[in-house]
Every structure is written in structure tokens, then in C-alpha cells.
Amino acid sequence: MADSPSCAFCQTEVESVEHLLFSCRVSSSFWKHVLSWLRDYNISVDNLKEEDVIFGARAVLSTYVKW
């Protein structure tokens, strides 16, 4: 069985970090749940950028939440 460059979840686009995190129709459901969870803890996500998610959401969130 050959490896495919297509997204393992939706099979419609080439799999990439950006696709998986932001544009995959399947993984977008997961991200909606994450955003809901953050809002439940009164964590503002209005200013959360793609770079924060990819390169250091933990550092950004640590300013809002004390684990």
C-alpha cells in the first residue's frame, strides 16, 4: 500500500500542518470543541493567531491560565 499525500482525515487536500489545523473539514470539528472549552474557562481566543497555535499556544495560554 503506497503512502498518499492526501489528508488522512478528509482525503480532499494535500496534508500539511496548516491544512490539519485550520482548513480540514474533519479536524475543524475538533477545533470548535477546543474553542468551546477555552471559552468555558473564560480564556479569550479573539486574539489567538495561527502562529500561536503552531509555535506556542502553551506560552500564550500560560498568561491566562495557571495550570
N, C-alpha and C positions, 0 to 999 in steps of 0.2 A: 504494500500500500504506500503510495507516494505522499509526501507532505504537500499540503496545499497552502498557498499564501493567503487564502481566504480566511476571514474571521471565523474562528471556531464556533462562535455563538450564532451569528446571523447568516453566514455564508454568502453575503452580498457584496462585501468590500474587502480590500486587502487589509489584513490585520496589522494594526500599529497601535502604539500606546495611545496616541491621540484618538484613534477610532474607538478603541475599547473604553476609554474614559469619557468620551464626550459625544460620539455620534452613533454608536451601535444601538440599534433599536432594542436589543435584548438586554444589554447591560444598563441602558438608561433607566430601566425599572429599578435596578439595584441602587443607582444614584438618587433616584427620587426617594427611596426609603432612607438613605443616608441623610439627605437634606431634611427630611421629616424628623429624624432622630435628633439632628443638631438643633433644629428649631424647638423641639421638646425640651431641650436643655438651655433654651434662651441664648443660643450661640448664633450670632448674626452671620449669615452667609452671603449677604448682599455684596460684600467687597471681596469675596473669595475668587481668586483668579485661577485660570488653568495652570499657571506656573506654580502656584501654591500647592495645588493638588499633586502635580507631578513631582515637584522638587522639595516639598517640605511642608505639607499641611500640618504635620505634628508640631512644628515650630510655630506656625501661625496659630493653631488652636491652643497651644500651651499658654498663650497670652490671655485666653478666655476661660480656660478650664484648668483647675488644679486637680490633677489625677490623683 
